[in-house]
């Protein structure tokens, strides 16, 4: 019985209390790298959250472009997420998300009835048969905070890159987009 109680308490401690982080930049920083930081209020609760990504070097950008070919988008960034914990200035880490900073919206997302980040992914899709040329497609999705974690929800199915899409227009038209201000920082 003592063993079962110990395992229960150990599990509760590990799952209930996430690691508190005081400085998102220093948390996973590598020496000699510059980082890009985006401060925003994802949940619209008055508490800033921080998204951090390594600033790519010119060599990395060239290598990525060579690998990906036609649809390479240097604005499509992979961010580590640090959710704000009240007014303490501390954060908890919650993995990563992908955001096209040139095509995103931060605010209320009607389809999920929450505040979050709406963005779009563009990629080439090949027919399930594997035959034919890859076709450029898009998909609109959002990230929301669910129980202290980021959740991705697809808002549209895949659609053609030149097709009109009401959800895309609703959040990502030029007048609705959030103008992202990234701050370059070096630990």
N, C-alpha and C positions, 0 to 999 in steps of 0.2 A: 504494500500500500504506500509506504514511504517513497519507493522508487517511482511509482505512478504520479504521486503528488509532486515530486521533484521535477519529473519530465514535463508535467503540465505547467508548473511555474516557470521553468526555463523557457518553454515554448512561448508563453505569454510575454515574458520579458523581451525575448528576441523579436517578436512580431509587433508588439505594441509600441516600443520606443525605437524610433529611427535615429540614426546617428545625427547629432547636432553639428552643424558646420558653421564656423564663424566667418570664414573668408572663402567664398566660392572660387576665386581666382587661384588661391594657393592650394586648394583642396587636391586638385589633380595636375597641378602645373609641372611642366617639364622645363628644365633649365634651358635658357637661350631661346625660348619660344615667345612670340607675341600672341596675345589672345584678343578676341572680340567679345565684348560684354553688352548685353541688351537687358536693361532694367525695365520691367513692365508689371502691371497688376493684372494677372491672368484672371483671377476670380472676381475682380472688381469689388474687393473687400477693404481697400485702403492700405493693403500690405504689399510692398514690392516683392516681386519674384525676380530671379536673375537667370538668364540663359547665357551660357559661355561656350565658345568654340575656339579652337586654335586658328589663328590667322594663317591661311595657306601661303607658302612661299611661291615665288614666280615659277620655280622649277616644278613644284607640286601641281600648280595650275596647268602648266604645259603638259605634264605627264597625264593628268586627269583628262584633259581635252583630247590627247592622243588616244587614250583608252576608250573613251566614251563616244568619240566621233561627233556626229551632227547635233545631238540633243544635249550636249553638255551645258549646264547652267551654273555659272559661278555664284549666283545668288541663292542657290539651294544648299543650305547649310545644316549640318548636324550639330545640334546644341545639347550640352549637358544641362539638365534642369535643376534649379535650386529654388524650392518653394519657401517663401518667407514664413517665419514662425512668430507672428505677433510683432509687437513694437520692440522686441529685444535686439533686432538686427541679426539674429541667427537664422539659419536655413536648414532644411533637410534636403538631401539629394534624392532625385527620382529618375535615374536613367537618362535617356536622351530622346529627342524628337527631331524631325526633319522639317524645316520651314523654308519656303521660297520667300526671302525677305523683300523681294520686289513685287510679290503678289500675295499679300497676307492682310488679314483684318483681325484686329483685337477688339472684342466687344461682345455684345449679347448675340447668341446664336439661337435663332428662333426654333430651328429643327430639334435641338436638344434641350431647349429651355434653360440654358445656362450661359455664363460668360465663358469665353475661351478664345482660341486662336484658330482662324480659318485660313487654310492655304491650299495650294494646288500642286500636284505632282504631274510632270510631263514625262512620258517615257514611250519607247517604241514597243509595240506589241505585235507578236507573230501569231498567226492563226494557230489554233490548237493542233491542226494537222502538221504544222511545221513547214508547210509549203507556202510559197509566196513571199513577197517582201514585207519586212516589218513596217507597221503603220504607226505614225505618231499619234498618241492618245493623251488625254488629260483625265484627272480625277480630283474632285474637290473633297476635302476632308477637314475635320476640326479636332483640336485637342482641348479637353476640359480636365479639370481637377476633380477626381472622384476619390473621396476618402484619403486624401493626401498623396494620391498617385495620378499621373497623367494617363488619360484614356484617349485613344484615337477612334473617331467615328467617321465612317465614310458618309458624305452627304450626297454624293452622286455616283452613279455607275461610270465606267469609263466612257468618254465621248471623244469624238474627233477634234483635233487641235483647232480646226477652223469652224467648228460647229458653235452655234449660239447655245448657251445653257443658262436658264434663269437663276440657278443657285450661284453660278459663277458670277453672273452680272450683279446679283443681289449683294454679294460681299466683296468681290474683287474688281469691280469696275473702278476706273481711275478715281472717281469722286468718293468711293467708299474705303479704299485701301488705307491701311495704317502706314504712315511714313516712318520706317524703322530707322532709329538713330543708334548705330553701333559705336561703342567707345573702345578704342584700342588701348590695351593695358599690358604691361610687362611686369611679371611678379619679381 
